[in-house]
Each structure stands twice: as C-alpha cells, then as structure tokens.
Amino acid sequence: MKALNVFEKAGEFWKAVRLAEACSVSTETAEFIAYAALAFTIPVLFHAQNQLAVGTIVNFMLFAAAFYVRSPAKIIAMAILPSLGALAAGALFGSLTGFLIYFAPVIWLGNAALVLATKYARFSLKWGYLKSAACAIAIKVALLGTTAAALYSAGLVPQVFLFAMSGVQLATAASASALFYGAHRARQALRV
C-alpha cells in the first residue's frame, strides 16, 4: 500500500511539473508582460498630471524593451500601450488630453523609433550606450517636436504642446536613459 501511495505522489508531482512547463513563459515574454503592464498603467495611476514622472518611467520601459525584447510584435505593443494608457486615463494633460488624438500615431512612431534606433545602434552598429541612446532620443524628439510645430502652425493644437513634445520629451527620455543605464549595469553585475 505504501508503494502505491509513493507512485501516486510521484505521478501528481510529474503532473504538476508538466503543468508548470505548459504554463511557463520565456524570460523575454515575462519581462515584456511586466514592461507592457507598467507602460500602460503608469499613465493611468499617475493622476497628478506629472508628465515628467510618467514620461521618464515610460521611456525607461522603452529602453528596457530595446535591450530585452526581440519580438517585433512586442516592440510595436510597447510603442502603442503608453499613449493608450494616457488617453484612457486623461492623466497627462487634463482637459487637453483630447489633443493627444492628433499625436497618437506620431507618439507610436516616436516610441518605436526610440526602441528600434537604440537596438540598431547598440547591437548592429555596436555603438556605445550613450551614443546609441542619444541618437534614438534625437530621432524621437525631432519627430514629436516637428509634428507639434506643424499642428500648432495649422491651428490644431495649443502652444503648450510645442514644449511638451520637444523639451519635456528630451528631458524624460534623457532621464530614463540614465536611469536605465544604471539598472542595466546592475542587472549585468547580478547576471540576471
């Protein structure tokens, strides 16, 4: 009877192992889920209309995606989710959040450019981190800043967006880049 009980327990153990294997996800997928969840929810959680904090955290997630996410579909999701969270919450510009409708596609392109330019410069061109990040930030800020200027000139958005889509974007991306670099170095030191 004891032997039968041992085999039953062993069978239950292996069932649990197979279930865990079936439910397990790659490290990249697990990290993507965490980054994506934060990228979407940070604008929702920060109702204090603090674009500097929200932008820095979101850009941090984008730099993390550049280093740790390989799937193009996941990168596209990372580019889109933050602005969807901001639109859903109305968190960044209060009553002016509706104007983000004009910017959403360009923000998606800017976010994708930040991730892809960082990834390309760092891993294909083998540039150093600072040069890769600076190039990617310049591309994102130029794209958003020129779009804001064009929309303002056309009378579609208020003047506040000129600085929000250029100077603030530069500040948040640069801050995120520095913070991510420190986190990335710590991760390398811990070999996680």
Summary of the structure (lengths in Angstrom):
residues: 192
radius of gyration: 21.1
end to end distance: 45.4
largest distance: 84.8
contacts: 595
relative contact order: 0.11
helix: 84%
strand: 0%
